Amino acid sequence: MHKPIILAISGASGSGKSLFTQNLALKLRQHERDVLVLQEDHYYKAQDHIEMAQRAKTNYDHPDAFEHDLLNHHLQELNAGNSIQYPSYCYVTHTRLSDFNVISPAPIIILEGIMLLTQIQLFDQFNIKVFVDTPLDVCLMRRMLRDTQERGRSISSVAKQYEETVKPMYHKFIEPSKTLADLIVPHGGENLLAVDVLSSYLLDGKSVKS
């Protein structure tokens, strides 16, 4: 198998990265392309050695919250045609689960996460770097809905975390990384024109380095 094409999809929390990734993967699969989707969130560090109350205080919007060395190793393995033990993470207990999934590489791999473009050591594995650019007030509204409905959070805890870590970490780390993107996508995951352009670029077969 040829080396896979690896796309990094980054942007603020709640920017629409996941929806953009889903729409792009769907478009490629409609053209019978095999696509593997991975999430940076699965690489949050294990915190089994920390009490639950302390885990809740971790700054999950800082690059140090992730095990990027493991992610880099896994991308290298996938690039070499090898399978990986893809970790699982629990947002309720704030730690990594003991279970993992054995994942094999695919011709196109889409990796999405907030800190991907802040990690220069990962860039050798990326063929295309995308930044999903969405106004922060929209991101906050989406994060409120997601965290209360899917992760059992209260509105007050989401708002507190947003003001204390999410917003300042966005301005410190994520927003500056936008300049390193190959493609900036406004309007989040609903930008179907950007999905069409990027999928056409990938399907053309001339777009990436070998």
C-alpha positions in Angstrom: 0.0 0.0 0.0 1.2 3.5 -0.8 1.8 5.9 2.1 -1.5 7.3 3.3 -2.5 10.9 2.9 -2.9 12.4 6.3 -5.0 15.5 6.9 -4.9 17.5 10.2 -8.1 19.4 10.9 -7.7 21.9 13.7 -9.5 24.9 15.2 -11.1 26.1 18.4 -13.2 23.8 20.6 -16.7 24.0 19.1 -15.6 25.4 15.8 -17.1 22.6 13.7 -14.0 20.5 13.2 -15.9 17.3 13.8 -18.8 18.2 11.5 -16.3 19.3 8.8 -14.4 16.0 9.2 -17.6 14.0 9.0 -18.8 15.8 5.9 -15.4 15.4 4.2 -15.2 11.7 5.0 -18.7 11.2 3.8 -17.9 12.9 0.5 -14.8 10.8 0.0 -16.6 7.6 0.8 -19.3 8.5 -1.7 -16.4 8.2 -4.3 -15.5 4.8 -2.8 -12.4 6.1 -1.0 -11.4 4.3 2.2 -11.1 6.9 5.0 -9.9 6.5 8.6 -10.9 9.2 11.1 -8.9 9.8 14.3 -9.4 12.2 17.1 -6.7 14.0 19.1 -9.0 13.8 22.2 -8.3 10.1 22.4 -4.7 11.1 23.3 -5.5 13.0 26.5 -3.1 11.7 29.1 -4.1 9.0 31.5 -4.8 10.3 35.0 -5.4 7.2 37.0 -2.8 8.2 39.5 -4.7 11.5 40.3 -7.7 11.8 42.5 -11.0 12.6 40.8 -11.2 16.1 42.3 -7.7 16.9 41.0 -8.5 15.6 37.5 -11.3 18.1 37.2 -8.8 20.9 37.7 -6.6 19.8 34.8 -6.3 22.4 32.1 -7.6 20.3 29.1 -7.1 23.2 26.7 -3.3 23.2 27.1 -1.0 21.2 24.8 0.5 19.5 27.9 -2.8 17.7 28.5 -2.2 15.5 25.5 0.3 12.7 24.9 1.5 14.0 21.5 4.6 11.8 21.5 2.3 8.7 21.4 0.2 10.3 18.7 3.3 11.1 16.7 4.5 7.4 17.1 1.1 6.2 16.0 1.1 8.4 12.9 4.5 7.1 12.0 3.3 3.6 12.3 0.3 4.2 10.1 2.5 6.0 7.6 4.6 2.8 7.5 1.6 0.6 6.9 1.3 -0.8 10.4 -1.7 -1.0 12.7 -1.9 0.9 16.0 -3.5 0.5 19.4 -5.8 3.5 19.3 -6.6 4.7 22.9 -10.0 5.4 24.4 -10.7 8.3 26.7 -13.6 8.9 29.2 -14.8 12.5 29.6 -16.7 11.6 32.7 -13.8 10.1 34.7 -11.2 12.3 33.0 -8.8 9.6 32.2 -7.9 7.0 29.6 -9.7 3.7 29.5 -7.9 0.4 29.6 -9.6 -0.7 26.4 -8.2 0.2 23.0 -9.0 -0.5 19.4 -6.6 -2.0 16.9 -6.7 0.3 13.9 -5.2 -0.4 10.5 -4.1 2.4 8.1 -6.3 3.6 5.2 -5.3 5.5 2.0 -6.8 8.7 3.5 -6.5 9.5 7.3 -8.2 12.5 8.8 -7.1 13.6 12.3 -9.0 16.3 14.1 -8.2 18.2 17.2 -7.6 21.6 18.8 -3.8 21.4 19.3 -2.6 19.7 16.1 -1.2 22.8 14.5 0.6 23.8 17.7 2.8 20.6 17.5 5.6 21.1 15.0 6.9 17.6 15.6 3.7 16.2 14.0 4.1 18.2 10.8 6.3 15.6 9.1 3.3 13.2 9.2 0.8 15.7 7.8 0.2 16.2 4.1 -2.5 18.8 4.5 -3.1 21.1 7.4 -6.6 22.7 7.7 -7.8 25.3 10.2 -11.6 25.6 10.8 -12.2 29.3 11.6 -15.4 30.1 13.6 -16.3 33.1 15.8 -15.7 32.3 19.5 -19.3 33.2 20.5 -20.5 30.5 18.2 -17.9 28.1 19.5 -19.1 28.7 23.1 -22.7 28.1 22.2 -21.8 24.8 20.6 -19.6 23.8 23.4 -22.4 24.5 25.9 -24.8 22.2 24.0 -22.2 19.4 23.6 -20.9 19.4 27.1 -24.3 19.5 28.8 -26.0 17.0 26.6 -23.2 14.6 25.9 -20.7 14.9 28.8 -23.0 15.4 31.8 -21.7 18.9 32.6 -23.6 21.8 34.1 -23.9 25.1 32.3 -22.1 26.9 35.1 -19.1 24.5 35.0 -18.9 24.9 31.2 -19.0 28.7 31.4 -16.4 28.7 34.2 -14.0 26.5 32.3 -14.5 28.5 29.1 -13.5 31.8 30.8 -10.6 30.3 32.8 -8.9 28.0 30.3 -10.7 27.5 26.9 -10.7 31.2 25.8 -7.3 32.2 27.0 -5.7 29.0 25.7 -7.3 29.6 22.4 -5.7 33.0 22.1 -2.4 31.8 23.4 -2.0 28.6 21.4 -4.7 27.8 18.9 -5.3 31.1 17.2 -1.6 31.7 16.4 -1.4 28.2 14.8 -3.8 29.3 12.1 -0.9 30.9 10.2 0.6 27.4 9.8 -2.4 26.0 8.0 -2.5 25.2 4.3 -6.2 25.9 4.1 -8.4 28.1 6.4 -12.1 27.2 6.3 -14.6 29.8 7.6 -18.1 29.1 8.8 -17.2 25.7 10.4 -18.4 22.3 9.3 -21.3 23.6 7.3 -19.0 25.0 4.7 -19.9 22.5 2.0 -18.0 24.4 -0.6 -14.8 23.9 1.3 -15.7 20.2 1.6 -16.2 20.0 -2.2 -12.9 21.8 -2.9 -10.8 19.7 -0.5 -12.4 16.4 -1.6 -11.8 17.3 -5.2 -8.2 18.1 -4.4 -7.7 14.8 -2.7 -9.6 12.8 -5.4 -7.5 14.3 -8.1 -4.5 12.3 -6.9 -1.9 14.9 -7.7 -2.2 16.9 -4.5 0.2 15.4 -2.0 3.8 14.4 -1.5 4.6 10.7 -1.6 
